[in-house]
Amino acid sequence: VLDDSIILQWINPKDEDFDQVVVVRKAESAPASLSDGLEVYAGYEPNFCDTEAEQGTHYYYLICAVDFSGNASEGIVVDAVIL
């Protein structure tokens, strides 16, 4: 967490069919799926800087790997607050 943004970093999977990572953000509770929140990132780079996060709001991020067929991993949820 920086003073005015939240930085997420991860390691991309080594699978041959890996296409991209999708990150979904939701305030105050964890996203249950990729459709449960706001998609804030989709791409190959293994990091994302959320400059739209507001101070004092508890954000949860669901980070999922997606293959070329569109199948998404279960993902992992992380959370952060800018104080």
Secondary structure, 3 states (H helix, E strand, C coil): CCCCCEEEECCCCCCCCEEEEEEEEEECCCCCCCCCCEEEEEECCCEEEECCCCCCCEEEEEEEEEECCCCECCCEEEEEECC
